[in-house]
Amino acid sequence: MRFEIADLPSAETPTGVPRWSVDATQKRIVLYRLPIERMSRLHRNDEHHRRMIVESCVFRAAAEYLDRDPWDLGPERFRFL
């Protein structure tokens, strides 16, 4: 399993510009830096929220690779006592 970072995807999809791509046969996830950084809508543009959007993309890409729901990857992290 390999994570890679690329600037941009090679093409736009019918649903827009992807933030990541998953290739299960190659065991690879590619995160696209520029769409994540510049096209994500943040309700507050600060370092904390920029990190959260990157983390969200990583979790969603990994979940897609594993054919799981992103919330299944770290359920305890999101529970409040």
Distance bins in CASP14 RR format, pairs under 12 A and 6 or more apart:
PFRMAT RR
TARGET T0000
AUTHOR 0000-0000-0000
RMODE 2
METHOD distances of the structure
MODEL  1
1 22 0 0 0 0 0 1 0 0 0 0 0
1 23 0 0 0 0 0 1 0 0 0 0 0
1 24 0 0 0 0 1 0 0 0 0 0 0
1 26 0 0 0 0 1 0 0 0 0 0 0
1 27 1 0 1 0 0 0 0 0 0 0 0
1 28 1 0 0 1 0 0 0 0 0 0 0
1 29 1 0 0 1 0 0 0 0 0 0 0
1 61 0 0 0 0 0 1 0 0 0 0 0
1 62 0 0 0 0 1 0 0 0 0 0 0
1 65 1 0 0 1 0 0 0 0 0 0 0
1 66 0 0 0 0 1 0 0 0 0 0 0
2 22 0 0 0 0 0 1 0 0 0 0 0
2 23 0 0 0 0 1 0 0 0 0 0 0
2 24 0 0 0 0 0 1 0 0 0 0 0
2 26 1 0 0 1 0 0 0 0 0 0 0
2 27 1 0 0 1 0 0 0 0 0 0 0
2 28 1 0 1 0 0 0 0 0 0 0 0
2 29 1 0 0 1 0 0 0 0 0 0 0
2 30 0 0 0 0 1 0 0 0 0 0 0
2 31 0 0 0 0 0 1 0 0 0 0 0
2 62 0 0 0 0 0 1 0 0 0 0 0
2 65 0 0 0 0 0 1 0 0 0 0 0
3 20 0 0 0 0 1 0 0 0 0 0 0
3 21 0 0 0 0 0 1 0 0 0 0 0
3 22 0 0 0 0 0 1 0 0 0 0 0
3 23 0 0 0 0 0 1 0 0 0 0 0
3 27 0 0 0 0 0 1 0 0 0 0 0
3 28 1 0 0 1 0 0 0 0 0 0 0
3 29 1 0 1 0 0 0 0 0 0 0 0
3 30 1 0 0 1 0 0 0 0 0 0 0
3 31 1 0 0 1 0 0 0 0 0 0 0
3 54 0 0 0 0 0 1 0 0 0 0 0
3 57 0 0 0 0 0 1 0 0 0 0 0
3 58 1 0 0 1 0 0 0 0 0 0 0
3 61 0 0 0 0 1 0 0 0 0 0 0
3 62 0 0 0 0 1 0 0 0 0 0 0
3 65 0 0 0 0 1 0 0 0 0 0 0
4 20 0 0 0 0 1 0 0 0 0 0 0
4 21 0 0 0 0 1 0 0 0 0 0 0
4 22 0 0 0 0 0 1 0 0 0 0 0
4 23 0 0 0 0 1 0 0 0 0 0 0
4 26 0 0 0 0 0 1 0 0 0 0 0
4 27 0 0 0 0 0 1 0 0 0 0 0
4 28 1 0 0 1 0 0 0 0 0 0 0
4 29 1 0 0 1 0 0 0 0 0 0 0
4 30 1 0 1 0 0 0 0 0 0 0 0
4 31 1 0 0 1 0 0 0 0 0 0 0
4 32 0 0 0 0 1 0 0 0 0 0 0
4 33 0 0 0 0 0 1 0 0 0 0 0
4 61 0 0 0 0 0 1 0 0 0 0 0
5 19 0 0 0 0 0 1 0 0 0 0 0
5 20 0 0 0 0 1 0 0 0 0 0 0
5 21 0 0 0 0 0 1 0 0 0 0 0
5 28 0 0 0 0 0 1 0 0 0 0 0
5 29 0 0 0 0 1 0 0 0 0 0 0
5 30 1 0 0 1 0 0 0 0 0 0 0
5 31 1 0 1 0 0 0 0 0 0 0 0
5 32 0 0 0 0 1 0 0 0 0 0 0
5 33 1 0 1 0 0 0 0 0 0 0 0
5 34 0 0 0 0 0 1 0 0 0 0 0
5 35 0 0 0 0 0 1 0 0 0 0 0
5 36 0 0 0 0 1 0 0 0 0 0 0
5 37 0 0 0 0 0 1 0 0 0 0 0
5 54 0 0 0 0 0 1 0 0 0 0 0
5 57 0 0 0 0 0 1 0 0 0 0 0
5 58 0 0 0 0 0 1 0 0 0 0 0
5 61 0 0 0 0 0 1 0 0 0 0 0
6 18 0 0 0 0 0 1 0 0 0 0 0
6 19 0 0 0 0 0 1 0 0 0 0 0
6 20 0 0 0 0 1 0 0 0 0 0 0
6 21 0 0 0 0 1 0 0 0 0 0 0
6 28 0 0 0 0 0 1 0 0 0 0 0
6 29 0 0 0 0 0 1 0 0 0 0 0
6 30 1 0 1 0 0 0 0 0 0 0 0
6 31 1 0 0 1 0 0 0 0 0 0 0
6 32 1 0 1 0 0 0 0 0 0 0 0
6 33 1 0 0 1 0 0 0 0 0 0 0
6 34 0 0 0 0 1 0 0 0 0 0 0
6 35 0 0 0 0 1 0 0 0 0 0 0
6 36 0 0 0 0 0 1 0 0 0 0 0
7 17 0 0 0 0 0 1 0 0 0 0 0
7 30 0 0 0 0 0 1 0 0 0 0 0
7 31 0 0 0 0 0 1 0 0 0 0 0
7 32 1 0 0 1 0 0 0 0 0 0 0
7 33 1 0 1 0 0 0 0 0 0 0 0
7 34 1 0 1 0 0 0 0 0 0 0 0
7 35 0 0 0 0 1 0 0 0 0 0 0
7 36 0 0 0 0 0 1 0 0 0 0 0
7 37 0 0 0 0 1 0 0 0 0 0 0
7 38 0 0 0 0 0 1 0 0 0 0 0
8 17 1 0 0 1 0 0 0 0 0 0 0
8 18 0 0 0 0 1 0 0 0 0 0 0
8 19 0 0 0 0 0 1 0 0 0 0 0
8 20 0 0 0 0 0 1 0 0 0 0 0
8 21 0 0 0 0 0 1 0 0 0 0 0
8 30 0 0 0 0 0 1 0 0 0 0 0
8 31 0 0 0 0 0 1 0 0 0 0 0
8 32 1 0 1 0 0 0 0 0 0 0 0
8 33 1 0 0 1 0 0 0 0 0 0 0
8 34 1 0 1 0 0 0 0 0 0 0 0
8 35 1 0 0 1 0 0 0 0 0 0 0
8 36 0 0 0 0 0 1 0 0 0 0 0
8 37 0 0 0 0 0 1 0 0 0 0 0
8 38 0 0 0 0 0 1 0 0 0 0 0
8 39 0 0 0 0 0 1 0 0 0 0 0
9 15 0 0 0 0 0 1 0 0 0 0 0
9 16 0 0 0 0 1 0 0 0 0 0 0
9 17 1 0 0 1 0 0 0 0 0 0 0
9 18 1 0 1 0 0 0 0 0 0 0 0
9 19 0 0 0 0 1 0 0 0 0 0 0
9 20 0 0 0 0 1 0 0 0 0 0 0
9 21 1 0 0 1 0 0 0 0 0 0 0
9 30 1 0 0 1 0 0 0 0 0 0 0
9 31 0 0 0 0 0 1 0 0 0 0 0
9 32 1 0 1 0 0 0 0 0 0 0 0
9 33 0 0 0 0 0 1 0 0 0 0 0
9 34 0 0 0 0 1 0 0 0 0 0 0
9 35 1 0 0 1 0 0 0 0 0 0 0
9 36 0 0 0 0 0 1 0 0 0 0 0
9 39 0 0 0 0 0 1 0 0 0 0 0
10 17 0 0 0 0 0 1 0 0 0 0 0
10 18 0 0 0 0 1 0 0 0 0 0 0
10 21 0 0 0 0 1 0 0 0 0 0 0
10 30 0 0 0 0 0 1 0 0 0 0 0
10 32 0 0 0 0 1 0 0 0 0 0 0
11 17 0 0 0 0 1 0 0 0 0 0 0
11 18 0 0 0 0 1 0 0 0 0 0 0
11 21 0 0 0 0 0 1 0 0 0 0 0
11 32 0 0 0 0 0 1 0 0 0 0 0
12 18 0 0 0 0 1 0 0 0 0 0 0
12 32 0 0 0 0 0 1 0 0 0 0 0
12 35 0 0 0 0 1 0 0 0 0 0 0
12 39 0 0 0 0 0 1 0 0 0 0 0
13 19 0 0 0 0 0 1 0 0 0 0 0
13 20 0 0 0 0 0 1 0 0 0 0 0
13 21 0 0 0 0 1 0 0 0 0 0 0
13 32 0 0 0 0 0 1 0 0 0 0 0
13 35 0 0 0 0 0 1 0 0 0 0 0
16 32 0 0 0 0 0 1 0 0 0 0 0
16 35 0 0 0 0 1 0 0 0 0 0 0
16 39 0 0 0 0 1 0 0 0 0 0 0
17 32 1 0 0 1 0 0 0 0 0 0 0
17 33 0 0 0 0 0 1 0 0 0 0 0
17 34 0 0 0 0 1 0 0 0 0 0 0
17 35 1 0 1 0 0 0 0 0 0 0 0
17 36 0 0 0 0 0 1 0 0 0 0 0
17 37 0 0 0 0 0 1 0 0 0 0 0
17 38 0 0 0 0 1 0 0 0 0 0 0
17 39 1 0 0 1 0 0 0 0 0 0 0
17 40 0 0 0 0 0 1 0 0 0 0 0
18 29 0 0 0 0 0 1 0 0 0 0 0
18 30 0 0 0 0 1 0 0 0 0 0 0
18 31 0 0 0 0 1 0 0 0 0 0 0
18 32 1 0 0 1 0 0 0 0 0 0 0
18 34 0 0 0 0 0 1 0 0 0 0 0
18 35 1 0 0 1 0 0 0 0 0 0 0
18 36 0 0 0 0 1 0 0 0 0 0 0
18 39 0 0 0 0 0 1 0 0 0 0 0
18 57 0 0 0 0 0 1 0 0 0 0 0
18 60 0 0 0 0 0 1 0 0 0 0 0
18 61 0 0 0 0 1 0 0 0 0 0 0
18 64 0 0 0 0 0 1 0 0 0 0 0
19 29 0 0 0 0 0 1 0 0 0 0 0
19 30 0 0 0 0 0 1 0 0 0 0 0
19 31 1 0 0 1 0 0 0 0 0 0 0
19 32 1 0 1 0 0 0 0 0 0 0 0
19 33 0 0 0 0 1 0 0 0 0 0 0
19 34 0 0 0 0 1 0 0 0 0 0 0
19 35 1 0 1 0 0 0 0 0 0 0 0
19 36 1 0 1 0 0 0 0 0 0 0 0
19 37 0 0 0 0 1 0 0 0 0 0 0
19 38 0 0 0 0 0 1 0 0 0 0 0
19 39 1 0 0 1 0 0 0 0 0 0 0
19 40 1 0 0 1 0 0 0 0 0 0 0
19 53 0 0 0 0 1 0 0 0 0 0 0
19 54 0 0 0 0 1 0 0 0 0 0 0
19 56 0 0 0 0 1 0 0 0 0 0 0
19 57 1 0 1 0 0 0 0 0 0 0 0
19 58 0 0 0 0 1 0 0 0 0 0 0
19 59 0 0 0 0 0 1 0 0 0 0 0
19 60 1 0 0 1 0 0 0 0 0 0 0
19 61 1 0 0 1 0 0 0 0 0 0 0
19 64 0 0 0 0 0 1 0 0 0 0 0
20 28 0 0 0 0 0 1 0 0 0 0 0
20 29 1 0 0 1 0 0 0 0 0 0 0
20 30 1 0 0 1 0 0 0 0 0 0 0
20 31 1 0 1 0 0 0 0 0 0 0 0
20 32 1 0 0 1 0 0 0 0 0 0 0
20 33 0 0 0 0 0 1 0 0 0 0 0
20 35 0 0 0 0 1 0 0 0 0 0 0
20 36 0 0 0 0 1 0 0 0 0 0 0
20 54 0 0 0 0 0 1 0 0 0 0 0
20 56 0 0 0 0 0 1 0 0 0 0 0
20 57 1 0 1 0 0 0 0 0 0 0 0
20 58 0 0 0 0 1 0 0 0 0 0 0
20 59 0 0 0 0 0 1 0 0 0 0 0
20 60 1 0 0 1 0 0 0 0 0 0 0
20 61 1 1 0 0 0 0 0 0 0 0 0
20 62 0 0 0 0 1 0 0 0 0 0 0
20 63 0 0 0 0 0 1 0 0 0 0 0
20 64 1 0 0 1 0 0 0 0 0 0 0
20 65 0 0 0 0 1 0 0 0 0 0 0
21 28 0 0 0 0 1 0 0 0 0 0 0
21 29 1 0 0 1 0 0 0 0 0 0 0
21 30 1 0 1 0 0 0 0 0 0 0 0
21 31 0 0 0 0 1 0 0 0 0 0 0
21 32 1 0 0 1 0 0 0 0 0 0 0
21 35 0 0 0 0 0 1 0 0 0 0 0
21 57 0 0 0 0 0 1 0 0 0 0 0
21 60 0 0 0 0 0 1 0 0 0 0 0
21 61 0 0 0 0 1 0 0 0 0 0 0
21 64 0 0 0 0 1 0 0 0 0 0 0
21 65 0 0 0 0 0 1 0 0 0 0 0
22 28 1 0 0 1 0 0 0 0 0 0 0
22 29 1 0 1 0 0 0 0 0 0 0 0
22 30 0 0 0 0 1 0 0 0 0 0 0
22 31 0 0 0 0 0 1 0 0 0 0 0
22 57 0 0 0 0 0 1 0 0 0 0 0
22 58 0 0 0 0 0 1 0 0 0 0 0
22 60 0 0 0 0 1 0 0 0 0 0 0
22 61 1 0 0 1 0 0 0 0 0 0 0
22 62 0 0 0 0 1 0 0 0 0 0 0
22 63 0 0 0 0 1 0 0 0 0 0 0
22 64 1 0 1 0 0 0 0 0 0 0 0
22 65 1 0 1 0 0 0 0 0 0 0 0
22 66 0 0 0 0 1 0 0 0 0 0 0
22 67 0 0 0 0 1 0 0 0 0 0 0
23 29 1 0 0 1 0 0 0 0 0 0 0
23 30 1 0 0 1 0 0 0 0 0 0 0
23 61 0 0 0 0 0 1 0 0 0 0 0
23 64 0 0 0 0 0 1 0 0 0 0 0
23 65 0 0 0 0 1 0 0 0 0 0 0
24 61 0 0 0 0 0 1 0 0 0 0 0
24 62 0 0 0 0 0 1 0 0 0 0 0
24 64 0 0 0 0 1 0 0 0 0 0 0
24 65 1 0 0 1 0 0 0 0 0 0 0
24 66 0 0 0 0 1 0 0 0 0 0 0
24 67 0 0 0 0 1 0 0 0 0 0 0
25 65 0 0 0 0 0 1 0 0 0 0 0
26 65 0 0 0 0 0 1 0 0 0 0 0
27 65 0 0 0 0 1 0 0 0 0 0 0
27 66 0 0 0 0 0 1 0 0 0 0 0
28 61 0 0 0 0 0 1 0 0 0 0 0
28 62 0 0 0 0 0 1 0 0 0 0 0
28 65 0 0 0 0 1 0 0 0 0 0 0
29 57 0 0 0 0 1 0 0 0 0 0 0
29 58 0 0 0 0 1 0 0 0 0 0 0
29 59 0 0 0 0 0 1 0 0 0 0 0
29 60 0 0 0 0 0 1 0 0 0 0 0
29 61 1 0 1 0 0 0 0 0 0 0 0
29 62 1 0 0 1 0 0 0 0 0 0 0
29 63 0 0 0 0 0 1 0 0 0 0 0
29 64 0 0 0 0 1 0 0 0 0 0 0
29 65 1 0 1 0 0 0 0 0 0 0 0
29 66 0 0 0 0 0 1 0 0 0 0 0
30 36 0 0 0 0 0 1 0 0 0 0 0
30 57 0 0 0 0 0 1 0 0 0 0 0
30 58 0 0 0 0 0 1 0 0 0 0 0
30 61 0 0 0 0 1 0 0 0 0 0 0
30 64 0 0 0 0 0 1 0 0 0 0 0
30 65 0 0 0 0 0 1 0 0 0 0 0
31 37 0 0 0 0 0 1 0 0 0 0 0
31 53 0 0 0 0 0 1 0 0 0 0 0
31 54 1 0 0 1 0 0 0 0 0 0 0
31 55 0 0 0 0 0 1 0 0 0 0 0
31 56 0 0 0 0 0 1 0 0 0 0 0
31 57 1 0 0 1 0 0 0 0 0 0 0
31 58 1 0 0 1 0 0 0 0 0 0 0
31 59 0 0 0 0 0 1 0 0 0 0 0
31 60 0 0 0 0 0 1 0 0 0 0 0
31 61 1 0 0 1 0 0 0 0 0 0 0
31 62 0 0 0 0 0 1 0 0 0 0 0
31 64 0 0 0 0 0 1 0 0 0 0 0
31 65 0 0 0 0 0 1 0 0 0 0 0
32 38 0 0 0 0 0 1 0 0 0 0 0
32 39 0 0 0 0 1 0 0 0 0 0 0
32 40 0 0 0 0 0 1 0 0 0 0 0
32 54 0 0 0 0 0 1 0 0 0 0 0
32 57 0 0 0 0 1 0 0 0 0 0 0
32 61 0 0 0 0 0 1 0 0 0 0 0
33 39 0 0 0 0 0 1 0 0 0 0 0
33 40 0 0 0 0 0 1 0 0 0 0 0
33 50 0 0 0 0 0 1 0 0 0 0 0
33 53 0 0 0 0 0 1 0 0 0 0 0
33 54 0 0 0 0 1 0 0 0 0 0 0
33 57 0 0 0 0 0 1 0 0 0 0 0
34 40 0 0 0 0 0 1 0 0 0 0 0
35 41 0 0 0 0 0 1 0 0 0 0 0
35 53 0 0 0 0 0 1 0 0 0 0 0
35 54 0 0 0 0 0 1 0 0 0 0 0
35 57 0 0 0 0 1 0 0 0 0 0 0
36 42 0 0 0 0 0 1 0 0 0 0 0
36 50 0 0 0 0 1 0 0 0 0 0 0
36 51 0 0 0 0 0 1 0 0 0 0 0
36 52 0 0 0 0 0 1 0 0 0 0 0
36 53 1 0 0 1 0 0 0 0 0 0 0
36 54 1 0 0 1 0 0 0 0 0 0 0
36 55 0 0 0 0 0 1 0 0 0 0 0
36 56 0 0 0 0 1 0 0 0 0 0 0
36 57 1 0 1 0 0 0 0 0 0 0 0
36 58 0 0 0 0 1 0 0 0 0 0 0
36 60 0 0 0 0 0 1 0 0 0 0 0
36 61 0 0 0 0 0 1 0 0 0 0 0
37 45 0 0 0 0 0 1 0 0 0 0 0
37 49 0 0 0 0 0 1 0 0 0 0 0
37 50 1 0 0 1 0 0 0 0 0 0 0
37 51 0 0 0 0 0 1 0 0 0 0 0
37 53 0 0 0 0 1 0 0 0 0 0 0
37 54 0 0 0 0 1 0 0 0 0 0 0
37 57 0 0 0 0 0 1 0 0 0 0 0
38 45 0 0 0 0 0 1 0 0 0 0 0
38 50 0 0 0 0 0 1 0 0 0 0 0
38 53 0 0 0 0 0 1 0 0 0 0 0
39 53 0 0 0 0 0 1 0 0 0 0 0
39 57 0 0 0 0 0 1 0 0 0 0 0
40 49 0 0 0 0 1 0 0 0 0 0 0
40 50 0 0 0 0 1 0 0 0 0 0 0
40 51 0 0 0 0 0 1 0 0 0 0 0
40 52 0 0 0 0 1 0 0 0 0 0 0
40 53 1 0 1 0 0 0 0 0 0 0 0
40 54 0 0 0 0 1 0 0 0 0 0 0
40 55 0 0 0 0 0 1 0 0 0 0 0
40 56 0 0 0 0 1 0 0 0 0 0 0
40 57 0 0 0 0 1 0 0 0 0 0 0
40 60 0 0 0 0 0 1 0 0 0 0 0
41 49 0 0 0 0 0 1 0 0 0 0 0
41 50 0 0 0 0 0 1 0 0 0 0 0
41 53 0 0 0 0 1 0 0 0 0 0 0
41 56 0 0 0 0 0 1 0 0 0 0 0
42 48 0 0 0 0 1 0 0 0 0 0 0
42 49 1 0 1 0 0 0 0 0 0 0 0
42 50 1 0 0 1 0 0 0 0 0 0 0
42 51 0 0 0 0 0 1 0 0 0 0 0
42 52 0 0 0 0 1 0 0 0 0 0 0
42 53 1 0 0 1 0 0 0 0 0 0 0
42 54 0 0 0 0 0 1 0 0 0 0 0
42 56 0 0 0 0 0 1 0 0 0 0 0
43 49 1 0 0 1 0 0 0 0 0 0 0
43 50 0 0 0 0 0 1 0 0 0 0 0
43 52 0 0 0 0 0 1 0 0 0 0 0
43 53 0 0 0 0 0 1 0 0 0 0 0
44 50 0 0 0 0 1 0 0 0 0 0 0
44 51 0 0 0 0 0 1 0 0 0 0 0
44 52 0 0 0 0 1 0 0 0 0 0 0
44 53 0 0 0 0 0 1 0 0 0 0 0
45 51 0 0 0 0 0 1 0 0 0 0 0
45 52 0 0 0 0 0 1 0 0 0 0 0
45 53 0 0 0 0 0 1 0 0 0 0 0
46 52 0 0 0 0 1 0 0 0 0 0 0
46 53 0 0 0 0 0 1 0 0 0 0 0
47 53 0 0 0 0 0 1 0 0 0 0 0
47 54 0 0 0 0 0 1 0 0 0 0 0
48 54 0 0 0 0 0 1 0 0 0 0 0
48 55 0 0 0 0 0 1 0 0 0 0 0
49 55 0 0 0 0 0 1 0 0 0 0 0
49 56 0 0 0 0 0 1 0 0 0 0 0
50 56 0 0 0 0 0 1 0 0 0 0 0
50 57 0 0 0 0 0 1 0 0 0 0 0
51 57 0 0 0 0 0 1 0 0 0 0 0
51 58 0 0 0 0 0 1 0 0 0 0 0
52 58 0 0 0 0 0 1 0 0 0 0 0
52 59 0 0 0 0 0 1 0 0 0 0 0
53 59 0 0 0 0 0 1 0 0 0 0 0
53 60 0 0 0 0 0 1 0 0 0 0 0
54 60 0 0 0 0 0 1 0 0 0 0 0
54 61 0 0 0 0 0 1 0 0 0 0 0
55 61 0 0 0 0 0 1 0 0 0 0 0
55 62 0 0 0 0 0 1 0 0 0 0 0
55 70 0 0 0 0 0 1 0 0 0 0 0
55 73 0 0 0 0 0 1 0 0 0 0 0
55 74 0 0 0 0 0 1 0 0 0 0 0
55 77 0 0 0 0 0 1 0 0 0 0 0
55 78 0 0 0 0 0 1 0 0 0 0 0
56 62 0 0 0 0 0 1 0 0 0 0 0
56 63 0 0 0 0 0 1 0 0 0 0 0
56 70 1 0 0 1 0 0 0 0 0 0 0
56 71 0 0 0 0 0 1 0 0 0 0 0
56 73 0 0 0 0 0 1 0 0 0 0 0
56 78 0 0 0 0 0 1 0 0 0 0 0
57 63 0 0 0 0 0 1 0 0 0 0 0
57 64 0 0 0 0 0 1 0 0 0 0 0
57 70 0 0 0 0 0 1 0 0 0 0 0
58 64 0 0 0 0 0 1 0 0 0 0 0
58 65 0 0 0 0 0 1 0 0 0 0 0
58 70 0 0 0 0 1 0 0 0 0 0 0
58 73 0 0 0 0 1 0 0 0 0 0 0
59 65 0 0 0 0 0 1 0 0 0 0 0
59 66 0 0 0 0 0 1 0 0 0 0 0
59 68 0 0 0 0 0 1 0 0 0 0 0
59 69 0 0 0 0 0 1 0 0 0 0 0
59 70 1 0 1 0 0 0 0 0 0 0 0
59 71 0 0 0 0 1 0 0 0 0 0 0
59 72 0 0 0 0 1 0 0 0 0 0 0
59 73 1 0 1 0 0 0 0 0 0 0 0
59 74 0 0 0 0 1 0 0 0 0 0 0
59 75 0 0 0 0 0 1 0 0 0 0 0
59 77 0 0 0 0 1 0 0 0 0 0 0
59 78 0 0 0 0 0 1 0 0 0 0 0
60 66 0 0 0 0 0 1 0 0 0 0 0
60 68 0 0 0 0 0 1 0 0 0 0 0
60 69 0 0 0 0 1 0 0 0 0 0 0
60 70 1 0 1 0 0 0 0 0 0 0 0
60 71 0 0 0 0 0 1 0 0 0 0 0
60 72 0 0 0 0 0 1 0 0 0 0 0
60 73 0 0 0 0 1 0 0 0 0 0 0
61 68 0 0 0 0 0 1 0 0 0 0 0
61 70 0 0 0 0 1 0 0 0 0 0 0
61 73 0 0 0 0 0 1 0 0 0 0 0
62 68 0 0 0 0 1 0 0 0 0 0 0
62 69 0 0 0 0 0 1 0 0 0 0 0
62 70 1 0 0 1 0 0 0 0 0 0 0
62 72 0 0 0 0 0 1 0 0 0 0 0
62 73 1 0 0 1 0 0 0 0 0 0 0
62 74 0 0 0 0 0 1 0 0 0 0 0
63 69 1 0 0 1 0 0 0 0 0 0 0
63 70 1 0 1 0 0 0 0 0 0 0 0
63 71 0 0 0 0 1 0 0 0 0 0 0
63 72 1 0 0 1 0 0 0 0 0 0 0
63 73 1 0 1 0 0 0 0 0 0 0 0
63 74 0 0 0 0 1 0 0 0 0 0 0
63 75 0 0 0 0 0 1 0 0 0 0 0
64 70 0 0 0 0 1 0 0 0 0 0 0
64 72 0 0 0 0 0 1 0 0 0 0 0
64 73 0 0 0 0 0 1 0 0 0 0 0
65 73 0 0 0 0 0 1 0 0 0 0 0
66 72 0 0 0 0 1 0 0 0 0 0 0
66 73 1 0 0 1 0 0 0 0 0 0 0
66 74 0 0 0 0 0 1 0 0 0 0 0
67 73 0 0 0 0 0 1 0 0 0 0 0
68 74 0 0 0 0 0 1 0 0 0 0 0
68 75 0 0 0 0 0 1 0 0 0 0 0
69 75 0 0 0 0 1 0 0 0 0 0 0
69 78 0 0 0 0 0 1 0 0 0 0 0
70 77 0 0 0 0 0 1 0 0 0 0 0
70 78 0 0 0 0 1 0 0 0 0 0 0
71 77 0 0 0 0 1 0 0 0 0 0 0
71 78 1 0 0 1 0 0 0 0 0 0 0
71 79 0 0 0 0 0 1 0 0 0 0 0
72 78 0 0 0 0 0 1 0 0 0 0 0
END
